[in-house]
Amino acid sequence: GETILIDGEEFIIGKAPEMADYVVQNNATISRKHVKITRKYDEFFIEDLGSTNFTYLNSNRVAPGDKKKLQDRDIIYLSDEEFVFMIGN
């Protein structure tokens, strides 16, 4: 039920406070720097940063270094953590 605002051109999600813009707490399966979301103009992209337990976009694994375009209401899994990507809300 938490809303995370992605501000800036790059946004890192992980468990290390010194490395991430958003910290996933109390989950040992999340990597220190798990995933990066980038914004280019009005488009957003997701990229796995070599995480140990993977990133999935709508049930499809995102390979490390492979940027995938995000659409409104996409489902993102970082290991066993679920996020819903929403544009403008």
N, C-alpha and C positions, 0 to 999 in steps of 0.2 A: 503493500500500500504506500510505499515511499515514492516520491517524485524526485528525480535527479535532473537538474538543469545542466545541459551541455553548453558551456559558454567557451568561446575561443575556437581556434582552428583544429586543435588536437586535445583529446580528452582521454586520459589513461585510467583504466579501472584495474584494481588489484588489491592485494592485502597489505602492502607496505606503505605506510603513511608518507614516508619520505620520497616515494616514487610515483604515487598515484594521485590523481585528482579526486577520485572517489574510492574510498576504502571499503571493501567487503570484510566485515568483522566476523569472528567466530566461525570461520570455515577454512579448515586446513587444506582443502582441495583447490583453493584459489591460489594462483601464482602471484608472486610479488608484483609483477607487471604482467597482467593476464591478457588484456586486450586494449587496442587503441581505436577510438572513434575519431575520424577526421571529418571536418566540414570544408567543402569547397563550394563557395557561393551558397546555393540553397540545397545542395546535395550532401548526404552523409554516407560515410563508408566505414565498415568495420574490418579490423585486421587482428588476427591472433598474433601474439608476440612470443610465440614459442612456448606456450603454457604446457604444463605437465598433464593437465586433465581436460584440455581441449575447449574449443568454442564452437557452438552450433548456431546457425541462423536458419530458423524454420526447419529444424531437424537435419540440416545439411552441415557437415563439418566444414569449418573454415580453416583452410591450411595456413600454417604460419607464413606471413608475408604476402598472402593473397587477399587483396582488398575486395570486399563485396559491398555492393550498394545497398543501403538500407531504405526500406519503404515504411510508410506509416503502418503501425500495428504489427510489425515484424516481431517474432518471438526470438529472443537471444538467450542461449544457455551458456553460462560460464561454469563449467563443470556441472554441479547440480543446483546452481542458482539460476532462477528464471527472471528475465527482464522483458518488458514490453516496450518497444521503441515507438514513441509517439511524436509526431511533428506538430508543433504549434499549440499544444495543450499543456 
